[in-house]
Amino acid sequence: MSGMGKAIFWGGLWCGILDFMSAVTAWHSRGATFMSVGQSIAAGLLGRTEAIQGGWRTALLGVFLHFVIAFGAATTYYVASRGIAFLTEHPVVAGLIYGELVFLFMNMVVLPLSALHRNPLAWTSFSPWPMLITGPVGHPFLVGLPIALATAKYARSTRLHTA
C-alpha cells in the first residue's frame, strides 16, 4: 500500500473508531447504545423515524456512513497536505485545528442539509453535556489528530524545500 493509501486508511480508520466510540460512551448515560448511535447517523440520510424503525439494518448503515465520512475527512486532509507543508510538518497543531473545522463543517453544513434539517447553530448550546464531549472538545483529539498523525507518518510532504 502506498503512503497515500496508508495515510488515508489509518487516519480514517482511527478517526472513525475513536469518534464513534466517544459518541457511544458520552451518550451512554442517556441510554445510547451502539445500535442507537448508528441509527442516529443513518437518520441524517433516512430521517429519524425511518432510521429507528430499521433496527440493526439502519444501525449498520449508520456505521457505514460514519466511516465514509471519516475516510472522506482523511482524504481531504491528505489532499490538502500535498500543497500545504504545515499539515505534515506540524501535525499536532494542524490536526487539532482540522478536527475543529470538521466539527464546524458537519454542524453548519452537513446536518442542516441532511434529513434532520438541524439548525446550523444548534451545537452552540452544548446542551446536553455529551454534545460538548463529542463535539468541539472531542473532534480535535479524536478526529483531526489521528488523521493528521497518520498523514504525517505515512505521507510526508513531497514539496521541495529550497534555501
C-alpha positions in Angstrom: 0.0 0.0 0.0 1.3 3.4 -0.9 2.0 6.2 1.6 -1.2 7.9 0.4 -3.2 4.7 0.9 -1.8 4.1 4.4 -2.3 7.7 5.4 -6.0 7.7 4.4 -6.6 4.2 5.6 -5.1 4.6 9.1 -6.3 8.1 9.6 -9.8 7.3 8.5 -10.0 4.1 10.5 -8.8 5.6 13.8 -10.9 8.7 13.3 -14.0 6.6 12.7 -13.4 4.2 15.6 -12.5 6.9 18.1 -15.3 9.3 17.1 -17.9 6.6 17.1 -16.8 5.2 20.5 -16.8 8.6 22.0 -20.4 9.1 21.0 -21.4 5.7 22.4 -19.5 6.4 25.7 -20.6 10.0 26.1 -24.3 9.4 25.4 -24.5 6.1 27.3 -25.7 7.9 30.4 -28.7 8.9 28.4 -29.4 5.4 27.1 -27.3 5.4 23.9 -26.1 2.0 22.6 -24.0 1.0 19.6 -27.3 0.4 17.7 -28.9 3.8 18.6 -25.7 5.8 17.7 -25.6 4.0 14.3 -29.3 4.7 13.8 -28.7 8.4 14.7 -26.2 8.7 12.0 -28.4 6.9 9.5 -31.2 9.4 10.4 -29.2 12.0 8.5 -30.0 10.1 5.3 -33.3 8.5 6.1 -35.0 10.7 8.8 -35.3 9.8 12.4 -38.4 7.7 12.3 -37.2 5.5 9.4 -33.8 5.1 11.0 -35.2 3.9 14.3 -37.8 1.6 12.6 -35.0 0.0 10.6 -33.4 -1.8 13.6 -29.9 -3.2 13.0 -30.0 -2.7 9.3 -30.2 1.1 9.7 -27.7 0.9 12.6 -25.2 -0.8 10.3 -26.0 1.7 7.5 -25.2 4.5 10.0 -21.8 2.9 10.9 -21.0 2.6 7.2 -21.9 6.2 6.6 -19.9 7.3 9.6 -16.8 5.6 8.1 -17.5 7.1 4.7 -17.4 10.5 6.4 -14.2 9.6 8.4 -12.4 8.4 5.3 -13.6 11.4 3.4 -12.2 13.7 6.1 -8.9 11.7 5.9 -8.8 12.0 2.2 -9.5 15.8 2.3 -6.6 16.3 4.8 -4.2 14.2 2.8 -5.0 16.1 -0.4 -4.6 19.4 1.4 -1.3 18.2 2.8 0.2 17.8 -0.7 0.1 21.6 -1.1 0.3 22.8 2.5 3.6 21.6 4.1 2.4 22.9 7.6 -0.1 20.0 7.7 2.7 17.3 7.7 5.4 19.4 9.4 3.2 20.3 12.4 0.6 17.5 12.6 -0.5 18.1 16.2 -1.4 21.7 15.8 -2.8 21.2 12.3 -4.7 18.1 13.4 -6.3 19.9 16.4 -7.4 22.8 14.1 -8.6 20.4 11.4 -10.7 18.4 13.9 -12.5 21.6 14.9 -13.0 22.6 11.3 -14.6 19.1 10.6 -16.9 19.6 13.6 -18.0 23.0 12.3 -18.5 21.7 8.7 -20.6 18.8 10.0 -22.8 21.0 12.2 -23.1 24.1 10.0 -23.3 22.4 6.5 -23.9 18.7 6.6 -26.5 18.4 9.3 -28.6 21.3 8.2 -28.7 19.8 4.7 -29.4 16.3 5.9 -32.8 14.7 6.5 -32.6 16.0 10.1 -32.6 19.7 8.9 -30.8 20.7 12.2 -30.4 24.4 12.9 -26.7 25.2 12.0 -26.3 26.9 15.4 -27.9 24.2 17.5 -24.5 23.0 18.6 -23.7 26.3 20.3 -25.9 25.5 23.4 -23.7 22.5 24.3 -26.8 21.0 25.9 -26.9 18.3 26.9 -23.3 17.9 28.1 -22.5 14.9 25.9 -22.7 17.2 22.9 -19.7 19.2 24.3 -17.7 16.0 24.7 -18.5 14.5 21.3 -18.3 17.9 19.6 -15.9 20.8 20.0 -13.9 19.1 22.7 -13.7 15.6 21.2 -13.3 16.4 17.5 -9.8 17.9 17.7 -8.4 14.9 19.5 -10.5 12.1 18.1 -11.0 13.2 14.5 -8.3 15.7 13.5 -5.4 14.4 15.4 -5.5 10.7 14.2 -5.9 11.9 10.6 -3.0 14.4 10.9 -0.7 12.0 12.6 -1.4 9.2 10.1 -0.7 11.6 7.2 2.5 12.9 8.8 3.7 9.3 9.4 2.8 7.7 6.1 2.7 10.6 3.6 5.3 13.2 4.4 5.2 16.3 2.4 6.6 15.9 -1.1 7.3 19.6 -1.6 10.9 20.6 -2.2 12.4 22.8 0.4 14.7 25.4 -1.1 17.0 27.7 0.8 
